[in-house]
């Protein structure tokens, strides 16, 4: 009897540290664990930072998902701001042929949808403000209209305003991204516009509403005395702000639970309604002028507040200590070691750092933009796999597998988070069985700090490569590929000091090419360069492991090394002459490759500089050169 397969569901979401996403995910996870399924949550923080290049790097995590490896998917695409990314996600899910459930989204009628009735509750909020509180001039702070929830709430607002014959001034509508900063910007824009203060500001979610209330206070405006403000979601902060926020309570946990439940029912063969609708309820309280009620007792509130502050304190300490130590790292190995050192503070079962196979590529590439942006390399490495049992690594695995090691057992929750620098993809993280990604407000900051440290290491590697390349240009002769005068002087000093300390003799051969001008004049400078290159090859082949050679300048070359006596000079010069004969035979040029050589072997004595010894070798070479009938013989045709 075959073992029963453990269901594995993918969750696609953005902004998992927000309360809406938190509450829905809690429901999904609870249902998955109840059914002994595994969850893999692919999460981005797109739209958080005002940088399109950064968002590209964040949203790239969705390209990692191999939907064919999953039994179903929960799509929280209503949290993804980029409409093109949404389309790609939906297309990929449908191509894989697995069941998928939307949360509050009707982007594709073929997929299941668990929705919360946004329209009715928003209409009730707007009607209440207009009727009960006599608001005539109303501003609206909207989410992006590409988001179906934002569109439904905006349309509900327009509908009630029209129903009450109230004018909606386009200047009083602000379109944001459902982020707190949008609430601040909406108020700034209102104040700077010169428009009169409205009677009410209706916000499409609590995050924007709370930020708007705080911004109004900065301008000396009080809620609800000067202006009414309402939100949507009934978040923890909304319930405990002062004044308490009039908002809409939505069954978010229940929605997440239902979405996962739909997947279980579908894969078991049950027939499921295409759309499941849950009801939202308006909560009228202090920010609109109604009397508030304490929804949670004071003891529980104080305990939760203390836990939140304590969590911030420990996370900030982790971030600061880790950032400081990462700044000191200079190699990938040091970087990985520091990251691993702090992972135990995250309190997870396992954390993997996965890197693209070419994460450190750049220098020497023919194209400046030749690096990973969209998707992941076919193969990956996992240089750090931290678990409570110890630290390990996987040298290579296929990115299509997503996990560097097989996922064993059931009831696991995996968070896949992008590792990138701006749009450059470096890899991704996998955090398993931890609420740190969703409950910590600094998870994103810590992931960014690690990503930046990896990028810094990448840049340092390439800086070192550039330095080596520049050093090579400084010490290597570009024509012949052997040391130039700079390289020779730097290397020769070590040989000189060695002979000085060990009392060994120093051998110096000074070589001057014969007849380079004749070759240049008769056959061109290109041929002259060729002759110099071949002579350099001969000289290099004559050197032993204890010797170096260099192009000293023009047609002058030098060999320097450790010798034992005059015999070494004879051996070296015979070898040089023989190799010249051999190469002339091979080249069969209309000219003869020829050079004069003078070799000096002597111990390093006090008061005798390396320059003195080179000068002696040069004189010996010159004497030999003078004894030749001519410095260059052209072959007779």
Residue, then its C-alpha position, 0 to 999 in steps of 0.5 A: x500500500x503506497x504512502x499517502x501523499x502530503x498536500x503542498x500548497x503555494x501562497x502568493x502574497x506581498x507585504x506579509x508584515x501588514x495586518x491584513x496579510x497576517x490575519x489571512x495567512x494565520x487562517x491559511x496556516x491553521x487550516x493547512x496544519x489541521x489537514x497535515x499539509x505543507x505551505x510555501x509562501x512566496x512573499x515580496x515587499x513590493x511597493x514599500x520603497x519608492x523605487x521601481x528598480x527595487x520592486x523588480x527585485x522583490x517581485x522576481x520571487x514569484x518567478x521562482x515558483x514551480x507550480x507543478x510541484x504544488x497541489x494547489x495555490x492561494x493567490x493573494x494577488x490583491x496585495x500585489x500592486x503591479x498589474x503585469x505581475x498579477x497577470x504573469x502569476x495567474x497565467x503560470x498557475x493556469x498553465x500548471x493546471x492546479x486548483x487556485x483560490x483568489x482572496x477578494x479578486x475576480x481577475x479570472x472567472x476560472x479560478x475560485x474566489x473567497x471574497x469579503x463583501x467590500x461594497x456593502x460595508x463601505x456604503x454603510x460607512x459613507x452613508x453613516x458619515x453623510x446622514x448621521x454626521x451631516x458631512x457634505x464635503x468629503x475626501x477619499x483616499x483610495x488604494x490602486x484601482x488595479x486592485x479589485x478591493x480598492x475599486x469596489x470601495x471607491x465605487x461604493x463611495x461614489x455610489x453613496x455620494x451620488x445617491x445623496x446628491x453630493x459632488x465628488x471633486x476630483x481634487x479631493x480624491x487621492x490614489x495610493x497603494x494602500x500603504x501608510x505613507x499614502x495617508x500622509x501624502x494625501x493630507x500633505x496634498x490636501x493642505x498644499x492644494x489650498x482647498x478647504x478642510x473637508x467634513x470627512x476623509x474616507x480612507x480605503x484601509x486603516x493603515x492610510x486612515x491612521x497615518x492621515x489622522x497623525x498627519x492632521x494632528x501635525x497641522x493642528x487639526x483634530x479628529x473628529x472635532x475638525x474633520x471625520x476620518x474613517x478606515x477599513x479593516x478594523x486592525x489592531x492599531x485601529x482598535x487601540x488608537x485614540x480616537x478609536x477608528x471608525x472602520x469595517x471589521x472583516x473576517x480575514x482569518x476566516x477568509x484565509x481558512x476558507x481559501x485553504x479549505x477550498x483547496x482540500x475539498x477540490x483535490x479530494x474531488x468535491x464540488x465547490x462553489x466558484x465564489x464564497x462570499x463573507x460579510x463585513x461589518x461596519x464599526x462606528x466609533x470615536x473617529x466619526x464622532x460616535x461613542x467608542x467601546x473598548x473591544x479588548x480588556x486593558x490587561x490584555x492590551x497592556x500585555x500585547x503592547x509590552x510584547x510588541x515593544x519587547x519584540x521591537x527592542x530585540x529585533x532592533x538589537x539583532x539588526x544593529x549587531x548583525x549589520x555592524x558585523x556584516x560590515x566587517x566581512x570581506x569574503x563570502x565565507x566570512x559573510x556566511x559565517x556572520x549570517x549563520x551566527x545570528x540566525x538562531x535569534x530568529x527562532x525558526x526550524x530552518x533557514x536557507x540562504x540560496x544564491x544564483x550560480x552567477x551571483x558574483x558575476x560582472x567583471x570581465x563581462x562583455x555586457x554591463x547589464x549581463x546579470x540576473x534580473x528576471x527569474x533565477x539561474x538554472x542551478x543554485x547553491x545554498x552556502x548556508x543551511x541553518x537548523x537547530x541541528x547544526x549548519x550545513x550547505x548544498x553546493x548545487x541544486x536545481x532552482x526548479x526544485x526551489x528547496x536545496x534539500x527535500x521537504x520532509x514531513x507535514x505541517x511545515x510553513x516555508x517563507x520564500x523571500x527575495x535576496x536582491x540588490x535593486x533589480x539585480x537578483x542574487x538569490x532568495x531566503x527560505x525561512x521554515x516554521x517561524x512567525x518571524x517573517x509575518x510578526x516582526x516589523x523588522x523582518x524586511x529590514x533585516x533581509x535588506x541588510x543581509x542582501x546589501x551585505x551580499x551585494x557589498x561582498x560581490x562588489x568587493x570581489x570585483x573591486x579586487x579583480x579590478x585591482x588585480x587587473x590594474x596591477x597586471x596592466x602596471x607590471x605586465x608588458x601588454x605586447x609580450x605578456x612578460x613583466x615590464x620594467x615596473x614588474x621587474x623592479x618589484x619582483x627583482x627586489x625579493x631575489x636580491x634580498x634572498x641572495x643577500x640573506x642566503x649568500x647565494x649568487x645572483x644571476x643576471x642576463x641582459x639581452x638586446x635584440x639585434x636589428x629590430x630597426x631593420x625588421x621595422x624598416x623592411x617589413x613594418x612595425x607589425x612584423x617588428x612587434x611579432x619578432x619582439x613577441x617571439x623573442x620574449x617567448x624564447x626568453x621566458x622558456x629559458x627561465x627556471x622556477x628560480x628566475x624571472x624575465x622582463x622587457x626592460x624597455x624597447x628591444x631590451x630584455x632581462x633575466x634575473x634569478x638565483x645562480x650557483x656559479x659561472x656554469x649557470x651563465x653558460x647553461x643559460x646562454x647555450x639554452x638561449x642560443x639553441x632556442x633562438x635557432x629552433x624558433x628561426x627554423x620554425x618561423x622561416x622568416x626572411x630575416x633572422x631572429x637574433x639577440x645579444x646576451x650578457x650574463x653576470x653571476x656574482x654574490x650580493x656584496x655590501x655597497x653593490x646595488x642591484x642597479x650596479x649588477x644590472x649595469x655590469x650585465x649590460x656592459x657584458x652584453x654590449x661587449x658581445x654585441x660589438x664583436x658581432x659583424x653586424x647586429x642583424x643579418x637579412x637572409x638572402x633570397 
